[in-house]
Amino acid sequence: MSRYISSKQWYAIHTYSGYEEKVAESIRQRADSLDMADKIFSVLVPKEKQIEIKNGKRKVVEKRIFQGYVLVQMKLSEDAWYIVRNTPNVTGFVGSGTEPTPVSSDEMEKISKRMGVDQPKHKIDYKVGEVVSIIDGPFKGFDGSINEIDTQKGKIKVLVNMFGRETPVELDSLQVKRV
């Protein structure tokens, strides 16, 4: 490590997938027990809320945005780098060669926005162009192709062929099924 950055910055670290929470907690504990609060400030596992549909019911779940990554806000120094790097299940820092590269403030802003979205995104398991059958509502029994997907509202627009022309119909994702 040739140069140290005296200001606090965010760094992305690789972990084994599924160990993100354990790694974050370990880094927090090590920073506390080794009195490194002046060098390791914050540890974050970026997550966003999504709405999943299981057995016809909506359920809000938190999903990791980046599998296998934890973000650490720290002042890069030999001892802080050593503590993070040698935490169990950490495989390394993201960077070029041996130098960890700080995450840009623009990227951190995007991640924070994505995490802070109050409205959970709907997880819609369909693709634009896919043919579906409408199973509920006034268009029940019609088939159509998906034209648009709105994950924010959980709605999809389906082009239904009526009277020889395609008509867009906005539906809830629970109102359709695969053909």
N, C-alpha and C positions, 0 to 999 in steps of 0.2 A: 504494500500500500504506500504509494509514493506521496500522496498529499491528503491532508485531512481538511474537511470543510467545517469551519467553526460555527456556521449557522445550522439551525435544525432544519432538516429536510425529510421528505418521505422516501422510503426505499421499499422496493418490492423484493420479497424473498420467496424462493421456491420451497415448497414442503411436499411431503408425500401426500397425495390426494386423500382426503378424509381425515387428515390430521391437523387441518388448519386451526380449529378451535384449541386443540391441545397445545400446539406450538405457540399460539398467541398467549395462552394462559401461562405457559412455561417462561416465555420471554418476560411477561409482566412480573412473575414471581422472582425470576433471576435478577431483574433490574431492581426490585425492591430489596431483596436479601443482600445484594452486592453493592447497595447504596449508589445506584447509577441513575437515579431520578433526574439528575442534571444533564444526562447524556441520552437516555432512552426515555422519550416522553409519552408516546402513545403507540398502541398496537391495535390493528384493525383487521377484521376479516370482513371484507365488503360483501354485503347481502342486500337483496331486494325482496320485497313482498310480491308474491304471485298468487293468483287464485287458481286452484286446481279443482277439478270436478271428479269426485269419487262417489260411485254409486248414486249418481244423479244429484249429489249435494255439493254446494260450493264450499271450499275450505281455503282460508288464507294460510299460506306457508311461506317461510323464508328460505330463499335459495341463494347459495353462494354465487356471486357474480363471476369470480375467477377461481376455478377449481385448482387447487394446488398452490395458491399464493396467499401470503399474509403481507400487509403493509405495516411498516414500522417507521414512526417519526423519531429521528434521532440526530445527534451531532455525530458525524462520522469520526471516530477516533479508534486507535488500536484496540483499546480495552472494550469499547462498546461493540465494535465489529466482531471481536473474538467471542463475546458473550452470545451475540445473536447467531453467529456462524456455527457455534458449537452447541446450540440448543438441540436436543434430540428431535429427529425427524425433519430438520432443516437441511436442504440439499445445496443451498447456496443463495447468493444474492443475484438479482438481475442486473447485468451490466456487461461492459465489454472487457474481455480478458479478466484480470484480477480486480479491476476497479468497479465497485458498485456504482450504478448510474442512478441519480435521484429521479424520482417520478416528477414530471413537470407539473407546475401549479395548474395549468389548463386541464391536464389529465385528472388531477386530484379533484378539481372542481366538478368535472363530468361524473366522476365516481361518487362524490358526495351528493350531487343532484340525483343520481340514479338511486342511491341509498335512501335519500330523504324524501322520495316521492311518497306522499301520503296515500295516494290512491294505488292500491295494489294492481298490478297488471294481470289480466286474465290469461291463463295459459290455454291457448286455443290450438288444438292438435290437428288443424286443417291447413291446407295450402291454397293459395289463389290458383284457380283453374280446376280444382278438384270437384268432381261431381258428387252431390249429396242429395239425400232424400229428406224432405221436410216432414217431420213427425208430429208437429204440434202447431196450433194456430189456424188462421183462415186459409192458409195455403197447404194444409196437411194433405199428403199424397202426391204433391208435385215434386219433381226432380229439377235440379238446376245446378249451374256451376258457380263456384265461389268467385266473386269479382273483387271483393275488398274485405280486409280483416282489421277490426279496430280492437286491439288488445287492451286499450285503456277502458273502454266501455263494455267489452265482452260481446260485441256485436259483429255480425258478418253480413255482407251484402251478397245475396244470391240472385243470379240472373235466371228468372223463370220464364219458360216459353209459354206465352198466353196469346191466343188469337193470332198466331203466326209471327209474333215478335217477342223479343226478349225484354222482360220488365224487371228492373232491380227491386228486390224485396229485402228490407232490413230485418234480420232475425237475431234472436239471442242464440248463442252457440249451443244451448241445450235443446233448441228446437230442430236440430238437424242430426242426421247420422250418415255414415258412409254408405254408398250404394253397394 
